Amino acid sequence: MKARVTVSLKPGVLDPQGRAILHALEGLGFSGVTDVRVGKLIELELAEGTPLETVEEMGRRLLANTVIENFRVEPA
Amino acid sequence: MKSGVVVFPGSNCDRDLMVALELVTGTRPVALWHAEAEVPAGLDLIALPGGFSHGDYLRSGAIAARAPVMRAVADHAGRGGLVLGICNGFQVLTEAGLLPGALMRNAGLDFICRDVALEVVTTDSAFTRGYRPGETITVPVAHHDGNFQADAETLDRLEQQGQVAFRYAGEVNGSARRIAGILNDRRNVLGLMPHPERCVEEAHGNLDGRRLFAGLVSVLA
C-alpha cells in the first residue's frame, strides 16, 4: 500500500520561495496570480495494513515541523 | 572545563569548533558521534557544530535532531548542562524542540556568507557574560536557512524573558525581530546562526567570538 503526505506551510508563515516563484510567473507574463505557497509531497511505500494513524505519527515526529508546517495524510 | 562536540554526517565546522574550544578552554573537547546514544559522564558543555547534517534533507537539522545522541543532549540540558548550537547546530536544537521557533530559508533566498554586526541583547547567561550589555560585536554568518521565525506569542515571550541573546544590527536574512540567537528559558541552551568559532584568534582578524567561549570558562573554570 501507499500513502501520500502533503506538507504545507502554515497560513501566515512567510514563504520566500513562493514569493520568488510568484515574481517569476509575473515575469513570464502570467497575470492574476495573487499568491504562491511551496510545500512538499512525500510518498510512502508501506507494508499492507499499516494504519494511517501510524503515518500521522510519522508526520508529527519527523515529516513535518509543526512549528511552521501543516501536513495531510491520504492513502494513495 | 570538559566539552564535547557532536559530529553528524555532513557537519563541517566540528573541527573549527573543537580547535576554538581547545584554544580558549585549554582542554581538548571529545568528539561525540551522532549514532552514539550515550556520551561520556561529566561533560560541562555539549556543542552542536555548523554544517549540512544529512545534506539538509527534509529540513535543515531535521534528521540530525532525531539522531540517537540527541536524547543524551536533551538529558544533559535537562540536568542544567550547557548546550551550544551554532548555525546547523541551532537548526538541530529547534528541530529537536530544545529551543523554540524554526529556521527557514533566508528571505532573499541567497546563501549569505559575510561578517555581520550583532547586538548583544543579554549578558545574563554563561554564553554571553563575556560581553557588555548592548555591545555591538562582529561575527561571520554562513547560512542559507537562518531566517528565524516563531509565532508572535513566542517572540513576545522570548523578548520579555530576556531569551534573545543576539540580534542582527541590520537586516540580514529576514529573521523575525532580527533575532540571531536565543536562549531557552533555563538559559543553559543557546542557539545562534553566526559563527563565534571563526573569530577566536589574531589570524582570524577578529576576536569577538572568543569572549563567548571565555565566558563559559569563567563559569565552569
Interface residues (C-beta under 8 A of the other chain):
Chain A: V13 L14 P16 Q17 A20 R61 L62 L63 N65 V67 I68
Chain B: L58 R59 A62 I63 R66 T94 E95 P100 G101 A102 M104 R105 N106 A107 G108 L109 N147 Q149 A150 G174
